[in-house]
């Protein structure tokens, strides 16, 4: 049985000319926690 709950591969994001994410990949397994950290107003909830 596969224990991956979330699998993200090759995500990229730009705001105008600024590269925010560049080919980001990660997996979150069953029972694991995952946190996105950053300053206020930088788009973590977008």
C-alpha positions in Angstrom: 0.0 0.0 0.0 1.3 3.5 -0.9 1.6 5.7 2.2 1.8 9.0 0.3 -1.1 11.3 1.0 0.1 14.3 -1.1 2.6 14.2 -4.0 3.6 17.3 -5.8 5.9 17.3 -8.9 7.5 20.1 -10.8 5.4 23.1 -9.6 6.5 26.5 -10.8 5.0 29.9 -10.1 5.9 33.4 -11.2 4.5 36.8 -10.3 5.2 39.1 -13.2 9.0 38.7 -13.7 9.7 37.3 -10.2 10.2 33.5 -10.0 8.6 32.3 -6.7 8.7 28.5 -7.2 10.9 26.8 -9.7 10.2 23.1 -10.3 9.4 22.3 -6.7 8.6 18.6 -5.8 7.7 17.1 -2.5 5.7 14.3 -0.9 3.8 14.2 2.4 3.2 10.7 3.9 0.4 9.4 6.0 0.8 10.8 9.6 3.4 13.4 8.6 3.0 17.2 9.0 3.9 19.8 6.4 4.3 23.5 7.0 4.9 26.4 4.6 6.8 29.2 6.2 7.3 32.8 5.1 6.8 36.4 5.8 3.4 38.0 6.0 2.0 39.0 2.7 4.2 36.7 0.5 1.3 34.5 -0.8 1.5 31.4 1.3 -2.3 30.9 1.2 -2.5 31.5 -2.6 
